[in-house]
Structures are given as C-alpha cells and as structure tokens.
Amino acid sequence: MDLHFGDSKPTDEERAAVDALLGPPESSWEGADRSDADLRWARGGREARERRDLLLPGLHAINDRVGWISEGALGYLCRRLTVPPAEAYGVATFYSMFSVKPRPATVLHVCTDLACAAAGAADLCAGVEARLGLGSGVAVERSPCLGLCERAPAALVIRAGEESSARHGGPPCSSEAESLGEFEDEALQAERGSGGGAPGVGNGKGRRGRPPHRATAVIAPATLDTAVVAATTPGAAPDEPPASAAVPQAGQDGLILLRRVGVVDPADLDDYRAHGGYTALRRAFAIGPAAVIREVTDAGLVGRGGAAFPTGRKWQATASQPDHPHYLVCNADESEPGTFKDRLVMEGDPYALVEAMTVAAYAVGAHHGYLYLRGEYPRALHRMEHAIGQARARGLLGDDVLGQGYAFDIEIRRGAGAYICGEETALFNSIEGYRGEPRSKPPFPVEKGLFGKPTAENNVETLVNVLPILTMGAQAYAAIGTPGSTGPKLYCVSGSVDRPGIYELPFGATLGELLESAGVRERLRAVLLGGAAGGFVRPDELDIPLTFEGTRQAGTTLGSGVVMAFDDTVELPRLLLRIAEFFRDESCGQCVPCRVGTVRQEEALHRIVERAGAEAAGDIALLREVGRAMRDASICGLGQTAWNAVESAIDRLGAYE
C-alpha cells in the first residue's frame, strides 16, 4: 500500500530542523529536491521504518525550531521515516506540549494543578491572560503540574527558534556562578543534546541528536510581573535557585540518597568521584551480574514509583530471558501532581543516576539504556546531558566501561507532556514513535518490552537506591526502615508548610513527624498522600507510619511519596474538581471505563458543587458506581486510581456534607 501525503510543503526552517536530526534526504521519496523518477519505489524502506523511534525526537525538533508543527513539516518528517501521516498526526496531537495549529513562538505555561492552585494560580492565570492578550506574541497555556511544587505557583516559558539557553533562569552549577557553556569541555560540546549510543553499543537505534533549538525559563514562585516579563523579554527571568534550596536537609549528617546534593558540584565528575562516586559500579564489576541482583533482592528494594514491585525480581526476570538485546529504561517522566523528587536528584546529583543506570544495565545484560525525561524539566535535561557526555568522554560509558570490556551507553528521550507515559508500557510506545497508550499484559515488559525485547524499567529514585545497597551491603541497607519497607524514602512535601521540599527519612517515620520537620501550618484541613492518584487523610490521622504496609493498613497509599498539606483556606470541592479535570485531560482514551468514567466523574462533581441535599446525594451514588467501574475495568493505573482521591475526600473528610 502506498503512503499518501498532502500537497503542503515544509518551509526551509522546518526542513532544516528535520535534516539536523536525520541528516539530508537521499532520494525524492524522502523529500530530496530531485527528479520524480524515483517516487514509485523507496530505497531503504525497511531501514527507514526501523527509524520509527525517531518520530518523537523529530516532532520535538520541529516544535523547538518553529513553535508548532505544520502539515507540511509533519508530511516531510513522515516521508523521511516512512510513517503514515495519519499515524504521525495521532502521535503529534497526543502530547500537550505540541501544537498542530499556528501559535506564537513563545509559550507561557502556567501551572494550575494542586499545589499551585492552593497558592493562587487561578488569579495568576487570569492576570497573565489579561496582560498578554492578542498581539502580544505570547501564547498562554494553563498547564498540569510542572513539578515545581516546592516553589508554587510556577510557570515555564518556552521560546522556539532560539539557541538553547543553559541558564534556565540560573546556571546549572552548584555554585550558581557559571553557565553550562563555561564548564562544558570539547567532548561534551560534541555530544550535547543526545545521550545517543556510542558506536557499536546496543542495536544501533540510538543516534546522536542536536541541542534543543529553543530557550526556556522557569519562573517559580511566579508573580504576575515576573511571569509577564520573562515571557516578553528574553533573558529577563530571575535566576533559578540551586537544587539544594529544595532540600531542607541538605548537608546534614545521616543522609543516604541526598547526601551529595548541595555538597558536590553537579557539573564536576571529579567532585562526584571524590565523594564516593563509582564505588558501587566497581563493586558490581567485582562481584558480577548475578551477585548484584542477589544483593538488590536481599536488600528488599521495591519500586519507588508507587507500584512497589520487588526490584530484584524484575531484574532477575529480565536477565534470564534468552531473547536479546535486553534494554534498560529509566522512567524520569514523573508527572504525578505534587511529585518532584526525581527532578531534584537529576539536578543535584546527576552522575549518581548515570552510575546507577550503568549498574542496573550490567545486572540485566543490557547494553543500551534510555532515559525518558519530562519535557517540562529543562535544567534536569541539561544536567543529564552534561553528565552523560562527561561520563562518555572519561570512559564511564561507551564500548569499554571502566576498562572492564562491558559496553553500555545512555540515550535521552524527552517526553512532551503526557501523564500516561509514566506507565511503563505507554512509555515504551512513546519511545518507539507511537501514541503513549498502555499495552495489555501479559506479555510483561521483562519478556517483551521496548522494541519487543526484554526490558527492565525503573524510576530515578529506585535506581539511585542501588548505589548504597552495593556500597554498604544488602544487610546494612535492609536494617534501615522496617522489615516490610526497607531503606530510605524520598518525600515531596508541599502546600501549607513553611519548608516545602524533598525530605529523606527511613521507612517507618510517621506522617506527623515528616510534617513537623516541614513546619506544617496551623488549621490543617487535610493531607493528600500519593498525589492525585492517592488519597486524603484527616489531621487526626498523622500517626500513620509512612511504609507501604502502614499506609495500606490505614486505607490509603504511599504512592510515589507525595505529601501535600492543605489548611482550611483551601476550597476542598474546587480541589477535587481539579483532580477530576486532571484525570479527564490525561486519560489516553484507549479503554471505555477510563475514557467515559473520567468525564462522568468531572460532570458529577460540577453538579454536586451547584446542588445540595438529595440531588447531591444521587450524584455521590453515581460517583461511587463510576469509580468502581473505572477501578475494576480500566486497562492501566490511571483509570484504576482516578477515583481514589475523590472517594477518600467523601468518606474520610466529609467533603460534601
């Protein structure tokens, strides 16, 4: 079957954006300016189709350069990759950061999610929209959580067509005194923007790209004036604070996962190694892959993304698969409202993640790793690009890691604004160039994951826990926390507290102890555990132990570690409505229970706010029925948990009484 393309042509700028990623076209079929004689057949069609995984980077390249994706640009990218235009359109419209309609090159994303909503985001949005009306050259978009909850309310400026700015409102060095370009060496300059695989590593899918052709600025906490100035005046955004500013415990004794944040320069590989870096990888090479998996299993490490699946079992299942190649995927697409711990690790201790990914890949027999990083995290992106480039230049990634004869490299893939891509199989589809929709299981990812091959997928926090397991030993690690929940845990604390940020505590500490450390304010109304997919607890339930088994026994969830406090100034019905709006917007629409249920949930909550008495009681009964259907029949965790927070607010808080 022939692919049918429209008559629209790409502009020179759009063509240049695609060619910068893929190289110049080789035939008229791919869009080269040649005779039409070769349009009846495609040279290298199979090879082009095998590059389908470059569709998402290609869409980023166009969007970064122009600010939106035109029909001509999309058609040219489809020709280059031999992708049906209808499928590519479905991918482009799946992500909130892309636009297939003309818009200004500058886009101001203003967060309207839970922490920012409680901090006055509605008034900020209204003010910004009034000041930046038609003709301002700035598009204002209300955004889901930007992962900046400790500095709410937050905004992000993305300016297409400009060279990538290293500052992002502040330099990436821990000293906050130099720009990225000032400390990059020549080797990194050659590698920037890629995370691509070294020659001979993996299956050849990894390719070096180009730096994002865009400028970004983070404004948090944002005011009307700072947001407008940052959007209208390039380079005028205030400097971002160092990553350590979001870690109130930074520099304290006894920290394990956060011990280097604020102490080590995140740009300096030698500084990282001087503070224990690469000790874990050397031990991994000394004891071998099987022993690494045994250590992780004996330590009792479970996934920190919310599912709490035993990491050692996942790694063992992947390593034992006879099909090759194996892949490692790090899920850094934390999009749960209220979650920002992985961002802080990548910004404050990026080499730890590079080392941890290398250890994990060695254990499962993978030679190529993918770091799927949130598109809304510009500073984390630059920090990880720099760390990967430095590690590659120093022989810590590539064909011969640490001279041990083991080949491994990491490729960064940017997300583009889709909460559902936090689900592992949706993430695989996204990397492969398809819509980020979850797959049915079985088969499980350890059998058929990325590109249909055995894949181990873990989030950032899970992976960096592997380093202390190897340096202190499984037994010592397992002695931290409780028998059912071992090791340290990172908590994202925001809302009505004096010291919001990331806190590290051993499992077993109580919710009250954590909130006391963060300086919880008076007149506490409720605490949301686990984010939008979690549940509310009352102020008289602060003795809940923060363990997987403790929260489960209390009828709630620990989730990814979100702890969001709300005082009595926050309108709880409005908060619940925002949660319902979030799930409706983020549902991929693949399965009926979630696609329809999230809509019905939002509609019912709107009616409840407007009604009272018996009519509201009827809608609450409807909510329960819809919630049960979503929980029992949805294909993935999004639909299965979309009712959790609303249910807990009704049952535990008496939200509509």
C-alpha positions as CSV (number, residue, x, y, z in Angstrom):
1,M,0.0,0.0,0.0
2,D,1.3,3.4,-0.9
3,L,1.6,6.2,1.7
4,H,-0.4,9.2,0.7
5,F,0.9,12.7,1.5
6,G,-0.8,16.0,1.2
7,D,0.3,18.9,-1.0
8,S,1.6,21.1,1.8
9,K,5.3,21.6,1.7
10,P,7.7,22.3,4.6
11,T,9.4,25.7,5.0
12,D,13.1,25.9,4.8
13,E,13.3,26.2,8.5
14,E,11.1,23.1,9.1
15,R,13.2,21.1,6.6
16,A,16.4,22.2,8.3
17,A,15.1,21.1,11.7
18,V,14.3,17.6,10.5
19,D,17.5,17.3,8.5
20,A,19.6,18.4,11.5
21,L,18.3,15.3,13.3
22,L,18.1,12.8,10.5
23,G,20.7,14.0,8.0
24,P,20.0,15.1,4.5
25,P,17.5,13.1,2.4
26,E,18.9,10.6,0.0
27,S,16.0,10.3,-2.5
28,S,13.0,12.1,-3.8
29,W,10.9,9.6,-1.8
30,E,12.4,11.1,1.3
31,G,11.9,14.7,0.1
32,A,15.1,15.4,-1.7
33,D,15.0,18.1,-4.4
34,R,15.5,15.7,-7.3
35,S,13.6,14.3,-10.3
36,D,10.4,12.5,-9.6
37,A,11.6,9.4,-11.4
38,D,12.3,7.5,-8.1
39,L,9.0,8.2,-6.4
40,R,7.5,4.9,-7.4
41,W,9.8,3.0,-5.1
42,A,11.7,3.7,-1.9
43,R,15.3,3.0,-1.3
44,G,16.0,1.5,2.1
45,G,12.3,1.4,3.1
46,R,12.8,-1.2,5.7
47,E,15.7,0.8,7.2
48,A,13.6,3.9,7.3
49,R,10.7,2.1,9.0
50,E,13.2,0.9,11.6
51,R,13.8,4.5,12.5
52,R,10.2,5.0,13.6
53,D,11.5,5.6,17.1
54,L,12.9,8.9,15.9
55,L,9.4,10.3,15.3
56,L,9.1,11.9,18.8
57,P,12.6,13.5,18.5
58,G,11.6,14.7,15.1
59,L,8.4,16.3,16.4
60,H,10.5,17.9,19.1
61,A,12.9,19.2,16.5
62,I,10.2,21.0,14.5
63,N,8.4,22.3,17.6
64,D,11.6,23.6,19.1
65,R,12.6,25.4,15.9
66,V,9.2,26.8,14.8
67,G,6.9,26.6,17.8
68,W,4.2,24.4,16.2
69,I,4.0,21.5,13.7
70,S,2.5,22.3,10.3
71,E,1.0,19.9,7.9
72,G,4.0,20.4,5.6
73,A,6.5,19.8,8.3
74,L,4.7,16.7,9.5
75,G,4.5,15.3,6.0
76,Y,8.2,15.9,5.4
77,L,9.1,14.1,8.7
78,C,6.7,11.2,7.7
79,R,8.5,10.9,4.3
80,R,11.9,10.7,6.0
81,L,10.7,8.0,8.4
82,T,8.2,6.2,6.1
83,V,5.4,6.8,8.7
84,P,1.8,7.1,7.6
85,P,0.8,10.8,8.1
86,A,-2.4,9.8,9.9
87,E,-0.4,7.9,12.5
88,A,2.1,10.7,12.9
89,Y,-0.8,13.2,13.3
90,G,-2.2,10.9,16.1
91,V,1.2,11.0,17.8
92,A,1.7,14.8,17.5
93,T,-1.8,15.5,18.9
94,F,-1.3,13.1,21.8
95,Y,1.1,15.4,23.6
96,S,0.2,18.7,25.3
97,M,3.5,20.4,24.5
98,F,3.0,20.1,20.8
99,S,0.6,22.1,18.7
100,V,-0.6,21.3,15.1
101,K,-2.2,24.8,14.8
102,P,-0.3,28.0,14.4
103,R,0.7,29.7,17.6
104,P,3.4,32.3,18.7
105,A,6.9,31.1,19.1
106,T,6.8,31.9,22.8
107,V,4.5,29.9,25.0
108,L,4.0,30.6,28.7
109,H,2.9,27.5,30.6
110,V,1.2,28.4,33.9
111,C,0.7,25.5,36.3
112,T,-2.9,25.2,37.6
113,D,-2.5,21.9,39.5
114,L,-3.0,21.2,43.2
115,A,-0.1,22.9,44.9
116,C,-0.2,25.9,42.5
117,A,-4.0,26.1,42.7
118,A,-3.7,26.4,46.5
119,A,-1.0,29.1,46.1
120,G,-3.2,31.3,43.9
121,A,-2.6,30.0,40.4
122,A,-6.2,30.9,39.3
123,D,-5.6,34.6,39.9
124,L,-2.1,34.4,38.3
125,C,-3.6,32.8,35.2
126,A,-6.3,35.4,34.9
127,G,-3.9,38.3,35.3
128,V,-1.4,36.9,32.8
129,E,-4.1,36.2,30.2
130,A,-5.4,39.8,30.7
131,R,-1.9,41.3,30.3
132,L,-0.8,39.1,27.4
133,G,-3.8,39.3,25.1
134,L,-3.9,39.0,21.4
135,G,-1.0,40.6,19.7
136,S,1.5,40.1,22.5
137,G,3.4,37.4,20.6
138,V,3.0,35.1,23.6
139,A,0.6,32.1,23.9
140,V,-0.6,31.5,27.5
141,E,-1.5,27.8,28.3
142,R,-2.9,26.5,31.5
143,S,-0.7,23.6,32.4
144,P,-0.9,20.5,34.6
145,C,1.8,20.1,37.3
146,L,5.2,21.4,36.2
147,G,7.0,19.5,39.0
148,L,7.9,22.8,40.8
149,C,5.5,22.3,43.8
150,E,8.0,23.5,46.4
151,R,8.0,26.9,44.7
152,A,4.3,27.3,43.8
153,P,2.9,29.0,41.9
154,A,5.1,28.1,38.9
155,A,5.4,29.0,35.2
156,L,7.6,27.8,32.4
157,V,8.5,29.9,29.3
158,I,9.5,28.0,26.1
159,R,10.7,30.2,23.3
160,A,11.1,28.4,19.9
161,G,13.7,29.3,17.3
162,E,16.4,30.5,19.7
163,E,19.6,28.7,20.6
164,S,19.2,26.5,23.7
165,S,19.8,28.5,26.8
166,A,21.9,26.9,29.5
167,R,20.7,29.1,32.3
168,H,17.0,28.4,32.6
169,G,16.8,31.3,34.9
170,G,20.0,30.3,36.6
171,P,23.2,28.4,35.9
172,P,23.3,24.7,36.4
173,C,26.4,24.6,38.6
174,S,26.1,24.1,42.3
175,S,28.0,27.3,42.8
176,E,25.4,29.0,40.6
177,A,28.2,31.1,39.3
178,E,28.9,29.8,35.7
179,S,26.8,28.9,32.7
180,L,26.7,25.5,31.2
181,G,28.8,26.6,28.2
182,E,31.5,27.8,30.5
183,F,32.2,24.4,32.1
184,E,31.5,22.2,29.1
185,D,34.6,20.8,27.5
186,E,35.0,20.0,23.8
187,A,34.0,16.4,24.2
188,L,30.6,17.4,25.8
189,Q,30.0,20.0,23.1
190,A,30.3,17.3,20.5
191,E,27.8,15.1,22.4
192,R,25.3,17.7,23.6
193,G,21.6,17.1,23.3
194,S,21.9,13.5,22.5
195,G,22.5,10.9,25.1
196,G,22.9,8.8,22.0
197,G,24.5,5.4,21.9
198,A,28.2,5.1,21.2
199,P,29.2,3.3,18.0
200,G,28.8,-0.4,18.5
201,V,26.7,-0.2,21.6
202,G,23.2,-1.6,21.6
203,N,21.2,-2.4,18.5
204,G,22.0,0.8,16.6
205,K,18.7,2.5,17.3
206,G,20.4,5.2,19.5
207,R,21.5,8.2,17.5
208,R,23.2,11.4,18.3
209,G,20.9,14.4,18.0
210,R,21.2,18.2,18.3
211,P,20.7,20.6,21.2
212,P,17.1,21.7,21.5
213,H,16.7,24.8,19.3
214,R,14.7,26.6,22.0
215,A,15.2,28.8,25.0
216,T,13.5,28.1,28.3
217,A,13.0,30.0,31.6
218,V,11.5,28.7,34.8
219,I,9.7,31.2,37.0
220,A,8.9,29.9,40.4
221,P,7.5,31.2,42.6
222,A,5.8,33.3,39.8
223,T,4.1,36.6,40.2
224,L,2.1,38.4,37.6
225,D,5.0,40.8,36.8
226,T,7.8,38.2,36.8
227,A,5.8,35.9,34.5
228,V,4.9,38.6,32.0
229,V,8.5,40.0,31.9
230,A,10.0,36.5,31.4
231,A,7.6,35.8,28.6
232,T,8.1,39.1,26.8
233,T,11.7,39.8,27.4
234,P,14.3,37.1,26.6
235,G,16.9,36.6,29.3
236,A,14.9,38.6,31.9
237,A,13.7,35.7,34.0
238,P,15.0,35.6,37.6
239,D,17.8,33.1,38.3
240,E,16.6,29.7,39.5
241,P,17.8,28.8,43.0
242,P,20.3,25.9,43.3
243,A,18.8,22.4,43.5
244,S,19.9,22.2,47.2
245,A,17.4,25.0,48.0
246,A,14.6,22.4,47.6
247,V,16.3,20.1,50.1
248,P,15.9,21.5,53.6
249,Q,18.1,18.7,55.0
250,A,21.0,19.4,52.5
251,G,24.3,19.0,54.1
252,Q,23.0,17.2,57.2
253,D,24.7,14.0,58.5
254,G,22.9,10.7,58.1
255,L,21.5,11.3,54.6
256,I,22.0,8.5,52.1
257,L,20.2,9.4,48.8
258,L,20.6,13.2,49.2
259,R,24.0,13.3,50.8
260,R,25.7,14.8,47.8
261,V,23.0,17.4,47.0
262,G,24.4,20.8,48.0
263,V,27.8,19.3,48.8
264,V,29.0,18.2,45.4
265,D,29.1,20.3,42.2
266,P,26.7,18.5,40.0
267,A,28.7,19.6,36.9
268,D,32.0,18.1,38.2
269,L,32.7,14.4,37.7
270,D,35.9,14.5,39.8
271,D,34.0,16.0,42.7
272,Y,31.4,13.3,42.4
273,R,34.1,10.6,42.4
274,A,35.8,12.3,45.4
275,H,32.6,11.8,47.3
276,G,32.2,8.1,46.7
277,G,31.1,8.2,43.1
278,Y,31.6,5.0,41.0
279,T,32.4,2.9,44.1
280,A,29.2,1.0,43.5
281,L,29.9,0.3,39.9
282,R,33.4,-1.0,40.7
283,R,31.9,-3.4,43.3
284,A,29.4,-4.5,40.7
285,F,32.1,-5.4,38.3
286,A,34.0,-7.2,41.1
287,I,31.1,-9.4,42.1
288,G,29.3,-10.0,38.8
289,P,25.8,-9.5,37.5
290,A,24.2,-12.4,39.4
291,A,25.6,-11.2,42.7
292,V,24.4,-7.7,42.0
293,I,20.8,-9.0,41.6
294,R,21.2,-11.1,44.7
295,E,22.3,-8.0,46.7
296,V,19.3,-6.0,45.4
297,T,16.9,-8.8,46.2
298,D,18.3,-9.4,49.7
299,A,18.2,-5.7,50.5
300,G,14.4,-5.8,49.9
301,L,14.4,-2.9,47.5
302,V,11.0,-2.3,45.8
303,G,10.0,0.2,43.2
304,R,9.6,3.8,44.4
305,G,7.2,4.9,41.7
306,G,4.1,3.7,43.5
307,A,3.7,0.0,42.5
308,A,6.3,-1.2,45.0
309,F,7.3,-4.2,42.8
310,P,10.4,-6.0,44.1
311,T,13.3,-4.7,42.0
312,G,15.5,-7.8,42.3
313,R,12.7,-10.0,40.9
314,K,12.2,-7.6,38.0
315,W,16.0,-7.6,37.2
316,Q,16.3,-11.4,37.6
317,A,13.3,-12.0,35.2
318,T,14.9,-9.7,32.6
319,A,18.4,-11.1,32.9
320,S,17.1,-14.7,32.5
321,Q,15.4,-14.0,29.2
322,P,17.1,-15.8,26.2
323,D,15.9,-13.2,23.7
324,H,18.4,-10.3,23.0
325,P,19.1,-7.5,23.1
326,H,18.0,-6.5,26.6
327,Y,17.1,-2.9,27.4
328,L,17.2,-0.7,30.5
329,V,14.7,2.2,30.7
330,C,14.8,4.9,33.4
331,N,11.4,6.5,33.8
332,A,12.1,10.1,34.7
333,D,8.7,11.3,33.4
334,E,7.3,12.0,36.9
335,S,4.1,13.8,36.2
336,E,2.0,12.9,39.3
337,P,0.8,16.2,40.7
338,G,2.9,17.0,43.7
339,T,5.9,14.9,42.7
340,F,9.3,16.5,42.1
341,K,11.9,14.2,43.8
342,D,13.4,12.8,40.6
343,R,13.9,16.3,39.2
344,L,15.9,17.2,42.3
345,V,18.1,14.1,42.1
346,M,18.9,14.8,38.4
347,E,19.6,18.5,39.1
348,G,21.5,18.0,42.3
349,D,23.3,14.6,41.7
350,P,23.1,13.7,38.0
351,Y,26.2,11.4,38.0
352,A,24.5,9.2,40.6
353,L,21.8,8.4,38.1
354,V,24.3,7.7,35.3
355,E,26.2,5.3,37.6
356,A,23.0,3.6,38.8
357,M,21.8,3.1,35.3
358,T,25.1,1.5,34.4
359,V,24.9,-0.9,37.4
360,A,21.4,-1.9,36.5
361,A,22.2,-2.4,32.9
362,Y,25.2,-4.6,33.8
363,A,23.0,-6.7,36.1
364,V,20.3,-7.4,33.5
365,G,22.6,-7.8,30.5
366,A,21.6,-4.6,28.7
367,H,24.0,-2.6,26.5
368,H,21.7,0.3,25.7
369,G,19.7,2.4,28.1
370,Y,17.0,5.1,27.6
371,L,16.4,7.9,30.0
372,Y,12.9,9.1,29.3
373,L,12.9,12.6,30.8
374,R,9.9,15.0,31.3
375,G,9.8,17.7,28.7
376,E,9.0,20.3,31.4
377,Y,12.4,19.8,33.1
378,P,14.9,22.0,31.2
379,R,17.5,22.2,33.9
380,A,17.4,18.4,34.6
381,L,17.8,17.8,30.9
382,H,20.9,19.9,30.6
383,R,22.4,18.4,33.8
384,M,21.9,14.9,32.5
385,E,23.2,15.8,29.0
386,H,26.3,17.1,30.6
387,A,26.8,14.2,33.0
388,I,26.3,11.6,30.2
389,G,28.7,13.5,27.9
390,Q,31.4,13.7,30.6
391,A,30.9,10.0,31.6
392,R,31.3,9.0,27.9
393,A,34.4,11.2,27.5
394,R,36.0,9.7,30.6
395,G,35.4,6.0,29.7
396,L,32.5,5.5,32.1
397,L,30.1,5.0,29.2
398,G,30.7,3.6,25.8
399,D,32.3,0.4,24.4
400,D,34.6,-0.4,27.3
401,V,33.2,0.9,30.6
402,L,36.0,1.3,33.2
403,G,38.1,-0.9,31.1
404,Q,36.0,-4.0,32.0
405,G,35.1,-5.0,28.5
406,Y,31.4,-4.1,29.1
407,A,29.6,-1.8,26.6
408,F,26.8,0.5,27.7
409,D,25.5,3.9,26.7
410,I,22.5,6.0,27.5
411,E,20.2,7.9,25.2
412,I,17.9,10.7,26.5
413,R,14.4,10.9,25.1
414,R,12.3,13.9,26.0
415,G,8.7,13.5,26.9
416,A,6.3,16.0,25.6
417,G,3.6,16.4,28.2
418,A,1.6,13.2,28.8
419,Y,0.9,11.9,32.3
420,I,0.0,8.4,31.0
421,C,3.6,8.0,29.7
422,G,4.6,7.3,33.3
423,E,3.0,3.9,32.8
424,E,5.8,1.7,31.7
425,T,4.3,0.2,28.5
426,A,2.9,3.6,27.4
427,L,6.4,4.9,27.9
428,F,7.7,2.1,25.6
429,N,5.2,3.1,22.9
430,S,6.2,6.7,23.2
431,I,9.9,5.9,22.7
432,E,9.0,3.7,19.7
433,G,7.2,6.5,18.0
434,Y,3.6,5.6,18.7
435,R,0.9,7.1,20.8
436,G,1.7,6.7,24.5
437,E,-1.1,4.2,25.2
438,P,-0.6,1.3,27.7
439,R,-0.4,-2.2,26.4
440,S,-2.3,-5.2,27.6
441,K,-0.3,-7.6,29.9
442,P,0.8,-10.3,29.6
443,P,3.3,-10.3,28.0
444,F,5.1,-8.4,30.7
445,P,8.0,-5.9,29.9
446,V,10.6,-8.3,31.3
447,E,9.6,-10.7,28.4
448,K,8.6,-8.2,25.6
449,G,9.1,-4.6,26.5
450,L,10.8,-1.9,24.5
451,F,11.1,-2.9,20.8
452,G,9.6,-6.2,21.8
453,K,12.7,-7.2,23.8
454,P,13.2,-8.0,27.5
455,T,13.3,-4.6,29.3
456,A,13.9,-3.6,32.9
457,E,12.1,-0.3,33.7
458,N,12.7,1.7,37.0
459,N,12.3,5.2,38.1
460,V,15.1,7.6,39.2
461,E,14.6,7.1,43.0
462,T,14.6,3.3,42.6
463,L,17.8,3.2,40.6
464,V,19.8,5.6,42.9
465,N,18.9,3.3,45.9
466,V,21.0,0.6,44.2
467,L,24.2,2.5,44.9
468,P,24.0,2.4,48.7
469,I,23.0,-1.2,48.6
470,L,26.3,-2.1,46.9
471,T,28.5,0.2,48.9
472,M,27.0,-0.6,52.4
473,G,25.9,-4.1,51.7
474,A,22.4,-5.6,51.5
475,Q,22.2,-6.5,55.2
476,A,23.1,-3.0,56.3
477,Y,20.6,-1.4,53.8
478,A,17.8,-3.8,54.9
479,A,18.4,-2.8,58.5
480,I,17.1,0.7,57.6
481,G,13.4,1.1,57.8
482,T,11.0,-1.7,58.6
483,P,11.1,-5.4,57.6
484,G,8.3,-4.8,55.0
485,S,9.7,-1.5,53.7
486,T,13.5,-1.3,53.7
487,G,15.8,1.6,53.1
488,P,15.4,5.4,52.9
489,K,12.5,7.1,51.1
490,L,12.2,10.5,49.5
491,Y,9.1,12.5,50.2
492,C,7.8,15.5,48.2
493,V,6.3,17.9,50.7
494,S,4.4,20.9,49.6
495,G,1.3,23.0,50.3
496,S,0.6,24.5,53.7
497,V,4.1,24.1,55.2
498,D,6.8,26.6,56.0
499,R,9.7,24.5,54.5
500,P,8.4,22.7,51.4
501,G,10.9,20.4,49.5
502,I,12.3,16.9,49.3
503,Y,12.8,15.1,52.6
504,E,14.7,11.8,53.1
505,L,13.5,9.7,56.0
506,P,13.8,6.0,56.8
507,F,10.7,4.0,56.2
508,G,8.7,3.9,59.4
509,A,8.7,7.5,60.3
510,T,5.1,8.9,60.8
511,L,3.3,11.4,58.7
512,G,3.2,13.7,61.7
513,E,7.0,13.6,62.1
514,L,7.5,14.4,58.4
515,L,5.1,17.3,58.6
516,E,6.7,18.6,61.7
517,S,10.0,18.7,60.0
518,A,8.5,20.7,57.2
519,G,6.8,23.1,59.5
520,V,3.2,22.4,58.9
521,R,1.0,25.4,59.5
522,E,-2.0,25.8,61.8
523,R,-5.6,25.0,60.9
524,L,-4.6,21.9,58.9
525,R,-7.7,20.6,57.0
526,A,-6.3,17.6,55.1
527,V,-3.2,15.9,53.8
528,L,-3.1,14.3,50.4
529,L,-0.8,11.2,50.2
530,G,0.4,9.9,46.9
531,G,-0.7,12.7,44.7
532,A,-3.8,12.9,42.5
533,A,-3.9,9.1,42.4
534,G,-3.6,8.8,46.1
535,G,-5.9,9.6,49.0
536,F,-6.7,12.2,51.7
537,V,-6.2,11.7,55.4
538,R,-7.5,13.8,58.3
539,P,-5.4,15.9,60.7
540,D,-6.2,13.4,63.5
541,E,-4.5,10.6,61.4
542,L,-1.0,11.9,61.4
543,D,0.3,8.9,63.3
544,I,0.1,6.8,60.2
545,P,3.5,5.1,59.6
546,L,5.0,6.0,56.3
547,T,5.5,2.5,55.0
548,F,3.8,0.5,52.2
549,E,2.2,-1.8,54.7
550,G,1.3,1.0,57.2
551,T,-0.5,3.2,54.7
552,R,-2.2,0.2,53.2
553,Q,-3.5,-0.8,56.7
554,A,-4.7,2.8,57.2
555,G,-6.8,2.6,54.0
556,T,-4.6,4.9,51.9
557,T,-1.5,4.8,49.8
558,L,2.1,6.0,49.9
559,G,2.3,6.2,46.1
560,S,5.4,8.0,44.9
561,G,5.9,9.9,48.1
562,V,3.7,13.0,47.6
563,V,2.7,14.6,50.9
564,M,0.6,17.7,50.2
565,A,-0.9,19.6,53.2
566,F,-3.9,21.9,52.9
567,D,-5.2,24.3,55.5
568,D,-8.8,25.4,55.9
569,T,-8.3,28.3,53.4
570,V,-8.3,25.8,50.5
571,E,-11.7,25.1,48.9
572,L,-11.9,21.3,49.0
573,P,-14.7,21.0,46.4
574,R,-12.6,23.1,44.0
575,L,-9.6,20.9,44.7
576,L,-11.5,17.7,44.0
577,L,-12.8,19.2,40.8
578,R,-9.3,20.0,39.7
579,I,-8.3,16.4,40.3
580,A,-11.2,15.2,38.2
581,E,-10.3,17.6,35.4
582,F,-6.7,16.4,35.5
583,F,-7.7,12.7,35.0
584,R,-10.1,13.6,32.3
585,D,-7.5,15.6,30.4
586,E,-4.8,12.9,30.9
587,S,-6.8,9.8,30.0
588,C,-5.4,8.4,26.8
589,G,-8.9,7.4,25.8
590,Q,-7.9,3.8,24.8
591,C,-10.4,2.0,27.1
592,V,-14.0,2.9,27.7
593,P,-14.1,2.7,31.5
594,C,-11.5,5.4,31.8
595,R,-12.4,7.4,28.8
596,V,-16.0,7.7,29.8
597,G,-15.6,7.4,33.5
598,T,-13.3,10.3,34.0
599,V,-15.7,12.5,32.0
600,R,-18.7,11.4,34.1
601,Q,-16.7,11.9,37.3
602,E,-16.0,15.5,36.4
603,E,-19.5,16.2,35.4
604,A,-20.9,14.8,38.6
605,L,-18.5,16.9,40.7
606,H,-19.6,20.0,38.8
607,R,-23.3,19.2,39.6
608,I,-22.6,18.5,43.3
609,V,-21.0,21.9,43.7
610,E,-24.1,23.5,42.3
611,R,-26.7,21.4,44.1
612,A,-27.4,20.3,47.7
613,G,-29.4,17.7,49.6
614,A,-31.0,14.7,47.9
615,E,-29.8,15.8,44.4
616,A,-26.2,15.9,45.6
617,A,-26.6,12.5,47.3
618,G,-27.7,11.0,43.9
619,D,-24.6,12.3,42.2
620,I,-22.4,10.9,45.0
621,A,-24.0,7.5,44.5
622,L,-23.3,7.8,40.8
623,L,-19.7,8.7,41.5
624,R,-19.3,5.5,43.5
625,E,-20.7,3.4,40.7
626,V,-18.5,5.1,38.1
627,G,-15.5,4.9,40.4
628,R,-15.9,1.1,40.9
629,A,-16.2,0.6,37.1
630,M,-13.0,2.5,36.5
631,R,-11.2,0.7,39.2
632,D,-12.3,-2.8,38.1
633,A,-12.2,-2.5,34.3
634,S,-9.6,0.2,33.3
635,I,-6.6,-1.2,31.4
636,C,-4.0,0.7,33.5
637,G,-3.4,2.5,36.8
638,L,-4.6,5.9,35.5
639,G,-8.3,4.8,35.3
640,Q,-7.9,2.4,38.3
641,T,-6.9,5.2,40.6
642,A,-8.8,8.2,39.1
643,W,-11.5,7.9,41.8
644,N,-9.2,7.3,44.8
645,A,-8.7,10.9,46.0
646,V,-12.4,11.9,45.5
647,E,-13.6,8.7,47.3
648,S,-11.3,9.4,50.3
649,A,-12.4,13.0,50.5
650,I,-16.0,12.0,50.6
651,D,-15.5,9.1,53.1
652,R,-12.8,10.5,55.3
653,L,-13.2,14.2,55.1
654,G,-17.0,14.5,54.6
655,A,-16.2,16.8,51.7
656,Y,-19.8,17.5,50.7
657,E,-21.6,17.3,54.0
